[in-house]
Amino acid sequence: MAPKVRFCGAKIVNIASAIAVSIFNDGYTSVLQMMQQMQLTIGPNSLRLSEDLDGCRISIANLRAQQNTKEARMLRRAAQKEFQDMATSLEGLLHGPGIAD
């Protein structure tokens, strides 16, 4: 958004950060809304691009959320299995074939 190799003023940095925040919060359709406020013509290609970018962003976020929940489930199950293994080793088998003999 703002050049990193050249100096730019505080206004440019503020505008670039506001655009970055709006893209992060609302997606690229917020850029189209800004363009509309500036009375720029929005063509079908820009609309399609913003929809594609927002769709990719949402699908990546969903995939990351699924991976996080899968990892959390795996960690919970591993902790439960470790607890059960430790309890079994401390108490021994409480039931099984041949215990009553």
C-alpha positions as CSV (number, residue, x, y, z in Angstrom):
1,M,0.0,0.0,0.0
2,A,2.7,2.5,0.9
3,P,6.3,2.4,-0.5
4,K,8.9,1.0,1.9
5,V,11.9,2.1,0.0
6,R,11.0,5.8,-0.2
7,F,9.9,8.2,2.5
8,C,6.2,9.1,2.4
9,G,4.3,11.5,4.6
10,A,2.1,10.8,7.6
11,K,-1.1,11.2,5.5
12,I,0.0,8.5,3.1
13,V,0.8,6.2,6.0
14,N,-2.5,6.9,7.7
15,I,-4.5,6.3,4.5
16,A,-2.5,3.1,3.7
17,S,-3.1,1.7,7.2
18,A,-6.8,2.6,7.1
19,I,-7.2,0.7,3.8
20,A,-5.2,-2.3,5.2
21,V,-7.5,-2.4,8.3
22,S,-10.6,-2.2,6.2
23,I,-9.4,-5.0,3.9
24,F,-8.5,-7.1,7.0
25,N,-11.9,-6.5,8.6
26,D,-14.3,-6.4,5.7
27,G,-12.4,-7.8,2.7
28,Y,-11.7,-6.3,-0.7
29,T,-15.3,-5.2,-1.2
30,S,-14.5,-2.3,1.2
31,V,-12.0,-1.1,-1.4
32,L,-14.9,-1.0,-4.0
33,Q,-17.0,1.0,-1.5
34,M,-14.2,3.5,-1.2
35,M,-13.9,3.7,-5.0
36,Q,-17.6,4.3,-5.2
37,Q,-17.4,7.1,-2.6
38,M,-14.7,8.7,-4.8
39,Q,-17.1,8.4,-7.7
40,L,-14.9,6.0,-9.7
41,T,-16.3,3.6,-12.2
42,I,-16.3,0.1,-10.9
43,G,-16.2,-2.5,-13.7
44,P,-17.2,-6.1,-13.7
45,N,-13.6,-7.2,-13.6
46,S,-12.9,-5.4,-10.4
47,L,-16.1,-6.8,-8.8
48,R,-15.1,-10.3,-9.9
49,L,-11.6,-9.9,-8.5
50,S,-12.8,-8.6,-5.1
51,E,-15.3,-11.5,-4.9
52,D,-12.5,-14.0,-5.8
53,L,-10.1,-12.6,-3.3
54,D,-12.7,-12.5,-0.5
55,G,-13.7,-16.1,-1.3
56,C,-10.0,-17.3,-1.2
57,R,-9.6,-15.4,2.1
58,I,-12.6,-17.0,3.7
59,S,-11.8,-20.5,2.5
60,I,-8.2,-20.1,3.9
61,A,-9.6,-18.9,7.2
62,N,-12.1,-21.8,7.4
63,L,-9.3,-24.3,6.6
64,R,-7.1,-22.9,9.3
65,A,-10.0,-23.0,11.8
66,Q,-10.6,-26.7,11.0
67,Q,-6.9,-27.5,11.4
68,N,-6.8,-25.8,14.7
69,T,-9.8,-27.7,16.0
70,K,-8.4,-31.0,14.6
71,E,-5.1,-30.3,16.4
72,A,-6.9,-29.5,19.6
73,R,-8.9,-32.7,19.4
74,M,-5.8,-34.7,18.8
75,L,-4.0,-33.1,21.8
76,R,-7.0,-33.8,24.0
77,R,-7.2,-37.4,23.0
78,A,-3.5,-37.8,23.5
79,A,-3.7,-36.3,27.0
80,Q,-6.7,-38.6,27.8
81,K,-4.8,-41.7,26.5
82,E,-1.7,-40.7,28.5
83,F,-3.8,-40.3,31.7
84,Q,-5.5,-43.7,31.1
85,D,-2.2,-45.4,30.5
86,M,-0.7,-43.9,33.6
87,A,-3.8,-44.9,35.7
88,T,-3.6,-48.5,34.3
89,S,0.1,-48.8,35.1
90,L,-0.4,-47.6,38.7
91,E,-3.5,-49.6,39.5
92,G,-2.9,-52.6,37.2
93,L,-5.7,-54.4,35.5
94,L,-8.9,-54.4,37.5
95,H,-10.7,-56.9,35.3
96,G,-9.8,-59.3,32.6
97,P,-9.6,-63.0,31.9
98,G,-8.1,-65.1,34.6
99,I,-8.1,-62.5,37.4
100,A,-10.4,-64.5,39.6
101,D,-8.2,-67.6,39.4
